[in-house]
Amino acid sequence: MNFWEYLSSRHQQLLTDAYQHASAVFQCMVVATVIGVVIGVVTYRSDWAGGVATTTTSMILTIPSLAMIGLLIPIVGLGVPPTVIALTLYGLLPIVRNSIVGLRGVDPSLVDAAKGIGMSRLARLLRVELPLAWPPILTGIRVSTQMLMGIAAIAAYASGPGLGNEIFRGLGSLGSKNALNQVLAGTLGIIILALLFDAAYVLIGRLTIPRGIRV
């Protein structure tokens, strides 16, 4: 059968895999964002601490995804746990780096003004520094999401959820009549999801970043 016939016959399974893929990436991005921003907040005031945070998350990103998942399987088993841990760790670097850069880029005079009107350090962070640092943080989240969309496909190696199962099934049956269709369906599905997520981030940016900051 041709590609369109394959999509028609397998559309229910493909939609299920796409939903699981998007759900896994979204949930891991939420966790990575919280952890990454917290690390940025804790370390941005110190050059040494910021350097350690950036270097550590960079080192994590250099670990091959298959190796990472393979190392996690004996510890947490197959399926969702190694997928979630690996994706969360891989998503940290752009968020941590952009959080540090964004917070360090806040105009000190604005922070001093907030301090002068009696705002506490926590209030300055939540109401002045983080809102002004939000554009680069959002950029880091967008970059992480695009990376995780592709990396999440490797989760099929550990019986994880997502469109990677289609790709692995196709690669495992090369030469069969539907092998290429399976690989193509999984790959195109991931690309479409990545574009939809990126469009959502563009909309979030327009809704949450004031025009003056965007300009």
N, C-alpha and C positions, 0 to 999 in steps of 0.2 A: 504494500500500500504506500501511497505517497504521503508527504508530511501532513497535509491538511486532513487526509483521511485518518491518519494516526491521531491527530489532535482531537478530531471528532469522536473517535472511539475511546479515547483515554481522558477526555476533558474533566471528568469528575475526579479522577486520581490526581491529575495535574493541578487542579484547583486546590485540592487538599494539601498537596505537597507545597504549593505556593503559599498557602495560608500559614502552614507550619514554618516555612522558611522565613516569611516576613515576621511572624510572631516571635521566633527565636531571636532574630536580629534586633527587633524592637525592644524586647525585654532585656537583652544583654546590653543594649545601648543605654537604657535607663540606668542600669546598675553601674555601667562604666562611667556614665556622665556624673552620677553622684560621687563615686569614688574619685574620679579624676578632678572634679572641681574642688572637693575637700582637700586633696593632695596639693592642688594649686594654691588654695587659700592658706594652708599650713606652711608652705615653703616659699612663697613668692617674695617675702621680705628679706630672705637670706640668699645671697648668690650661691653659697655652698650647698644649702639644702635644695634650692631649685635645680642646681646642676646634678645632684644625686638623684632627684626625682626623675629628671629628664633622661639621664643616662640609664637608670634602672628600667624604665619603661621602654627605652630604645632597645636594650638588650633582650627584653621579652619578645619584641617584634622581630628580632633576628632569628628566633627559634623557628625552624620549619614547622608548618601547621600539622603535617602528618606526624612529625616527631612529638610535638606537644600533645596531640590527642593520644598517640601511642603510649606516652609516658603516664597519662592520666588514667587510662583504662584499668591498669592493675590497682589503682588507688580508689577510684570512684565507680568503676564498672562501665558498661556500655550504655548507649542511649543519650538521654538529655544531659545528665551531669557533666560529662567531659565536654560536651558542646558548649554549655553555658559558661563553664570555667574558662575554656580556651578563648571563646569569643570576647568575654569580658576583659581578659588580660590583653588581648590583641587590640582592643578598642581604646586602651588607656592613653597611649603616647600622644596622639594629636590633641586630646582633650586636656591632658596635664600641661603640655607645652603651651597651648593657646591660652589656657587659664592663667599661667604664670606671666606670659607676655601681655595679656590683656590687663591683668591687675597691675603690673608694673607700669603700664602705659597710661594709667589714670593720672590726670593732672593733679599734682600735689596741692596746688592752691585750692582746688575744690574740696579735697579732703580736709585741709586746714580750715576752710570756711565752715564745713560741717562740724568740725571739732569746736570751732569758735562759738557756734550756737548751742553747744551743750550736748551734741549727739554722742552716744557711747561708741566704743570701738565696734561692737557688734552692729549697732544701727548704721554706722558709717559703711561698714562692709556690705550690709544687706540693701541699704537704700541709696548708696552713692557708688561704691567701688564695683560691686558685681553688675549693677545695671549698665555702667559705662563699659565694663569689660565684656558684656554679653555678645557683641558682634564677633570678636575673635573666638570666643568660646563656641558660639554657634557654628562658626566655620570649622572648628576642630571636630565638632559632633558630625557635621556633614562628611568630612573626610573619613572619619572612623566608620561611619555607616557604609560608605562605598566600599571600604576595605572588607568589612565584615560580610557584606553580601557575597563576595567571592569566596572568602575563607569558610563561610558557613557550609558551602558545598562539600568541603572535605569532611564535615561531620558524618556523612554517610559511611565513612570508613569505620566509625564506631557505632553504627546503627542509629545515628542521630536523625532528627527530622529534617525535611526540606527537599528542595529540588536536586540536591546532590545525589539522591537515590536514583533519579532518572539517569543522570550522567554516569554514575558508577555501573548501573545495570547495562547501559549501552556499551561502555568500555569493556565490560566483562563478557559481552557477547558479540564482539566485533566479528563481522562476517555474516551475521544473521540479518534477516530482511529489515528488522526494525531498529538495529543498533544505532545507525546514524540518526534516525528520527528521535530516539530517546536522548541522545547526547544533545541534539539541536534543540529539542523541546526544553530540556533542563537549562541549557545555556541562555536561550532567549528569555525564558521565564525569569532568570536572575537579572538579566539586563533590564527587563521591563520593571521589575520590582525596584531596582536601583534608581531608575528614572522617576518612578512614582514617589519614592522616599525623598529624592532630591527636590522634586517639585513641592512636596509638603514642607520641606525646610525653607524653601524660598518664601512660601506663604507665611510660615511662622516668623521669618525675619521681617517681612513687611508689617506684620501685626504687632511685633514686640519691639522693634527697633525704631525709635523716633526718626523722622525724616532728616533732621539736622545731623544726627549721628551717622545715618546711612550716607549722606552726602560727604 
